[in-house]
Amino acid sequence: MTDTEQLSTAPPRRNPALPGGIWPTRNARMVTHAIDLCRTARHLGMVSGPSGIGKSAAASAAVKAATEADHEAHYIQFAITAGELKSGLVRIAKSIRASLHSSMSADEVLEALVWSIETWTPGGVLVLDEAQYMGDDLICAIRDLADELQARRRMPGIVMVGTPDLAARINGRIGARGRKFEPLRGRLGASVELTAP
């Protein structure tokens, strides 16, 4: 399902407000704005909304635009099979070309991520799409990653993008996990919950 407000017969050839010539829907504008805000202000953020409303397309386009503007930017899409702690951290590390070896523990992979990301110039962004597939421990590890990078003053924007289940888990509306994510909620510089048009 897509937002159809203010659409012409063809996507705009050049729309400075939205990267990649994507349709300028309300949801696309909100996703790209949240990612750009987190990137420039070096915040941890979350974007959630129903499937099929263009979150992934807008997030991917925002990352591509940041890369084209010479910023370190990475778009990583999760799957059910890569949502647990170590496999998720390895997926991120491989995507950003962090130095890894096969016998590393999850803590060592997290440290390799810190070492790799702290070399980025300011204005970088890490977008973690389909984040509803991330396990609780992996979500907490992303918070730990952000904390460590903040302490070193090397924080890029980090944005988790997912379905409403992601926001419900983090905001404590699903299960008894609400207290577990309180520290994460307090660190979110941007949180956007989108609705279907």
Salt bridges, closest charged atoms under 4 A:
GLU5 OE2 - ARG29 NH2 3.11
ASP36 OD1 - ARG39 NH2 2.81
GLU68 OE2 - LYS64 NZ 3.96
GLU72 OE2 - HIS74 NE2 2.74
GLU111 OE2 - ARG152 NH2 3.17
GLU118 OE1 - ARG152 NH1 3.03
ASP136 OD1 - ARG169 NH2 2.70
ASP136 OD2 - ARG177 NE 3.30
ASP137 OD1 - LYS180 NZ 3.41
ASP144 OD1 - ARG143 NH2 2.96
ASP147 OD1 - ARG187 NE 2.55
GLU148 OE2 - ARG152 NE 2.73
GLU182 OE2 - ARG179 NH1 3.68
GLU193 OE1 - ARG173 NH2 3.17
